């Protein structure tokens, strides 16, 4: 599709790609959303010509999540996962001006994620 036009993929992909993308990676290894198979498929997707816009700009930023369990006090303690993404095709990567996660927005177990492109 990128041969015709650039591509943006947005949504809840239900996978925390890297250990940095969830608060407690060790005890969650193998749990749904953080299995080796799911993470490998995300790696394959990115390798097929996409860029994780948030990690593109913020490769080392920790403690920024887009989903929290409804268990008591989990969100208050920021024990979350980053499972909502804006992926952009490689040709759009240089145009990514900002990728943000609005953790302060309440009302759901997820928070909004956003993307700003400089076109």
Order of alpha helices (4+ residues) and beta strands (2+ residues): beta-alpha-alpha-beta-alpha-beta-beta-beta-beta-beta
